[in-house]
């Protein structure tokens, strides 16, 4: 057997083996994953945490079973409305400042997050429970605390989701911040 015949026989054997196990032909890329459809997305309160006068709650972004993958990137917009002030004419929301990290954590922005059913994303909303030098006029709520509705708009969307949270007794919602989305 000549070298050319041996090389040709080897090439035929490799091609036949690859075809049998599914490696024949060029690899094809998956279609690009597009932005999330707000009709398929859910936003809900996740884990809460506290430390030395700071409070935080995770906002969980998820897709229902059977939904296709989609992507979100950046910061959600978060506005807090205290329940007692919701129906007060002229009451303005507390707008969360976008910050990459805070006292209780959150990662530095990492780019685009791909959501799939069972694999969502989250963003941390963080605040100080008491007035600070940066926010000395922060409202402190009485002995019963306060119920708050967070109006959350995912990045790149106009759809707003309402997420209820509570502020503790004799605490406020001072220096409200939101951190960027990260994968679960």
DAMONOR-V268305 format. One record per pair of residues at least 24 apart in sequence whose C-alpha atoms are under 6 Angstrom apart, sorted by sequence separation. I is the first residue (numbers start at 1). GAP is how many residues later the second one is. D is the distance in Angstrom with one decimal. If there is no record, write none. Layout:
BEGIN
i:gap:d
I:GAP:D
I:GAP:D
END
This chain:
BEGIN
i:gap:d
145:24:4.0
144:25:5.2
143:26:4.8
143:27:5.5
142:28:4.9
141:29:5.3
140:30:6.0
141:30:5.6
140:31:5.1
141:31:5.8
140:32:4.2
139:33:5.6
36:34:4.7
35:35:5.2
36:35:5.6
34:36:5.3
35:36:4.8
138:36:5.5
33:37:5.5
73:38:5.9
73:39:4.3
72:40:5.8
73:40:6.0
72:41:5.4
130:41:5.9
71:42:5.5
129:42:4.8
130:42:5.6
71:43:4.4
129:43:4.7
70:44:5.6
71:44:5.9
129:44:5.8
70:45:5.4
69:46:5.5
127:46:5.9
128:46:5.0
69:47:4.6
127:47:5.6
127:48:5.4
127:49:4.5
126:50:5.9
126:51:5.2
65:52:5.2
125:52:5.7
64:53:5.6
125:53:4.4
63:54:5.0
124:54:5.8
124:55:5.3
123:56:5.7
123:57:5.6
62:58:4.6
123:58:4.6
61:59:5.6
122:59:5.4
61:60:5.1
122:60:5.6
60:61:6.0
61:61:5.7
121:61:5.4
60:62:4.5
121:62:4.3
59:63:5.3
121:63:4.9
59:64:5.2
83:64:5.5
120:64:5.6
58:65:5.7
83:65:5.5
58:66:4.5
82:66:4.4
57:67:5.9
81:67:5.6
57:68:5.4
81:68:5.2
56:69:5.5
80:69:5.7
56:70:4.2
80:70:4.5
113:70:5.8
55:71:5.7
79:71:5.6
109:71:5.7
55:72:5.4
79:72:5.2
54:73:5.8
78:73:5.6
54:74:4.4
78:74:4.7
53:75:5.8
54:75:5.8
77:75:5.7
53:76:5.4
77:76:5.0
76:77:5.5
76:78:4.5
76:79:4.8
98:79:5.8
100:79:5.3
75:80:5.7
96:80:4.7
97:80:4.6
98:80:5.1
99:80:5.4
96:81:4.5
96:82:5.7
75:105:4.4
74:106:5.4
75:106:6.0
74:107:5.9
44:119:5.9
END
